Amino acid sequence: MAGAILVQAEVLADLLSGKGSAGAVVAAFAARGLLTFLQKAAAARFAVRFKKKVRSQIVDNLFIDDQQPGERAALATRGVDAIDEYLTGYRPALVMAAVVPVAVVVRLCVADLASALIILVTLPLIPVFAILVGAHTRARTARQWQLLSTLGGHFLDAVAGLTTLKVFGRARAQVKLVRAMADAHAGATLRTLRVAFLSALVLELVATLSVALIAVPIGFRLLEGSMPLRTALLVLLLAPEAYLPLRAAGAKFHASAEGLAVLEQVRPQSVAPVRTHKRPPDLRTATIRLERVTVGYPGRPAPALSEMNLCVEPGERLALVGPSGCGKSTLLALLLGFVEPTSGRVLVGGVDLRELDLAGWRSQLSWVPQRPTLFPGTIGDNIRLGASGEIFEAARAAALLPVISRLPEGFQTRLGEHGFGLSSGQRQRVGLARALLRTESPLVLLDEPTARLDSGTEAAILTTARRLLPGRTAVLVAHRPALLDLATRVLALPVDAA
């Protein structure tokens, strides 16, 4: 691109001084336009691939329990889109700002040393002012993004709980709160824009005055006849090109400031661990071992698990008990591959879990979370998710048949978002049936599977579980005493160990 700019200035100076041809000028402009188009196309393709990768990593971290769904949604949609301006605008402008001014100054040193020296003296003023204003802009943009993220998370929570808010008469109060948060975000946006406009004014003023310092002496030298016309035209054409990339980079910085703020949040997730994709050991014979495992979450002063050592033998049924926040769900998340140890390692048959093929590893697991995720579709499709088998038997084992028999279309009854149409206990039973359908999985992970069930349903499911678990390894998070009867060993996690 720098070469195209120099050639364009040369042929245009020749044409204006009466020595060149219009065809050469058209060709130079066409070449520069083509290079600009190719540069933008390459940057756009890279941006698409990068944003796809970032969104995939955000989705992969949805199950980390310290992440708010609303903030995750804002980050994966508006946040990732904001990165586009940084990748397609600011980064290419930085490259141009590093290359083009150097090429222009080198050429002007040959054509007119005095003009080259003026550019060398005034050129650093643009990045200096840009850095001074940019530091102020970064803080304001980070504040603006924080307010937007909070607003998105609160609005999502308010919409999800709208029925409850209406019942308790708190809907109007939430409307006022959302409106106040939106006004705060709008105010932060306007303050950021004022700084951006001030920065643009400063950069344009410095660049314009710098070009004037070159143009005025050249005019006098032309009047005196001490400078050839072609050289004067070449200097006047190239001087603005020396400042243009820096001005563009300054302007693009403000447009990409939100994307930079988003990248600060995405960066801890953006470096994917290197996996060797080893074949997972057979869990029917493999021992699971935790060696000095510590897990910490961003924004939390204390780790969720600290220096934990644990051994789960094949066929053992381990129950985890302890107060909320002591790391029971985090331990299950470790085994599921949703989080990785901050230090230490999880070994499966002597192989680090981080080296295993996660898809093959998870194919050996059955998992019932505290709040099973249901998708729009039929109840049958939600039970059949990720497994094949007889859903009738799985539903019967999960004590779900009485519920399905009361529905107008049985297993073909369609559910709304998040299982709308079922109670929390019924959704829990769908999650249980989904896990029970995976009859061949040698490792069962149960995170309080009967927490939302009445005592009669809990007793029926525990009876089924007793028939299901023998011969399989199980890790259970238990709060209710009835679940402890399924365990062959109980491990109490103290809260101060987290």
Secondary structure, DSSP 8 states (H G I E B T S, - for coil): -HHHHHHHHHHHHHHHTTSS-HHHHHHHHHHHHHHHHHHHHHHHHHHHHHHHHHHHHHHHTTT-TTS-HHHHHHIIIIIHHHHHHIIIIIHHHHHHHHHHHHHHHHHHHHH-HHHHHHHHHHTTHHHHHHHHHHHHHHHHHHHHHHHHHHHHHHHHHHHHTHHHHHHTT-HHHHHHHHHHHHHHHHHHHHHHHHHHHHHHHHHHHHHHHHHHHHHHHHHHHHHHT-S-HHHHHHHHHHHHHHHHHHHHHHHHHHHHHHHHHHHHHHHHHHS------B----TTT--EEEEEEEE--TT-SS-SEEEEEEEE-TT-EEEEE-STTSSHHHHHHHHHTSS--SEEEEEETTEEGGGB-HHHHHTTEEEE-SS----SEEHHHHHHTT--S-HHHHHHHTT-HHHHHTSTTGGG-EE-GGGTTS-HHHHHHHHHHHHHT-TT-SEEEEESTTTTS-HHHHHHHHHHHHHHSTTSEEEEE--SHHHHTT-SEEEE--GGG-
